[in-house]
Amino acid sequence: MFPVHWYLIPSLRDASPVGPYYSTGFKPVKLYATTKDVRAWPGGTGGYKLGSNYAAGVVPQQQAAALGYQQILWLFGPEHRLTEVGTMNLGVAFSRNDGSVEFVTPPLDDMILPGVTRDSILSLLRDHESGKNRLEGLPDKLIVSERQLTMPDIVAASKDGTLREIFGCGTAAIVSPVDGIGYQDELIKVPVGEDGCGDIARVMLREIVGRQTGDILSEWSFPVNE
Ligand SMILES: *Cc1c(COP(=O)(O)O)cnc(C)c1O
């Protein structure tokens, strides 16, 4: 007999969670929403993992760091559409009047990198939404949307108390909760739980790490003989 190991789908195989999330809880980050620098544009290469896309981020990132922000929130267009956080995709949750929660991530168009983590999160949340696989800790009534979001939407939701959480997502950290956004000389407050994290990001971290380690069995993992 050969020992059985759990391997993950190739796209998640080299994913490794970053340490601080386990030892000291979450460290939420503050984002600097830049309206001056642009990361990607329609018809450009922003949807691909190309080295040339990252050079444009170096100087804005240093400027944001000098102002006390950890990451850039990349905006696009005159309406200040949200696109990505640093080199992560973006997730936002809002409370709705009917008691449900809407999870929103911007559509890929050809500007946003189609991250594996984004895709994994959409798939987990949609299975919860449809009832195929309910996940403990997520809002009972969850609506999953790929739609455009603008900074005025975020500012309004922060003011009227319907903004629930914002996080970046990518292979390295899996989720990176956000507790504030610097935008047009204002700091927009974003809620986080006592552990520094929102409900959706917290459950997504647990579910994705569980699948990476094999503690949670799923169709993303399969046994192989060594
Ligand atoms: C790598 C990357 C992501 C996240 O992709 P993952 O496959 O989830 O790691 C998001 N945006 C940009 C710009 C990236 O380079």
The ligand as a Gaussian input file, in Angstrom:
#p B3LYP/6-31G(d) Opt

LIG

0 1
 C       -1.671000      37.717000      -8.970000
 C       -2.630000      38.802000      -9.055000
 C       -3.922000      38.696000      -8.490000
 C       -4.375000      37.498000      -7.693000
 O       -4.372000      36.321000      -8.431000
 P       -4.297000      34.902000      -7.700000
 O       -4.323000      33.937000      -8.840000
 O       -5.511000      34.783000      -6.828000
 O       -3.049000      34.853000      -6.897000
 C       -4.799000      39.764000      -8.648000
 N       -4.419000      40.884000      -9.314000
 C       -3.193000      41.027000      -9.859000
 C       -2.856000      42.282000     -10.582000
 C       -2.271000      39.989000      -9.735000
 O       -1.063000      40.139000     -10.274000

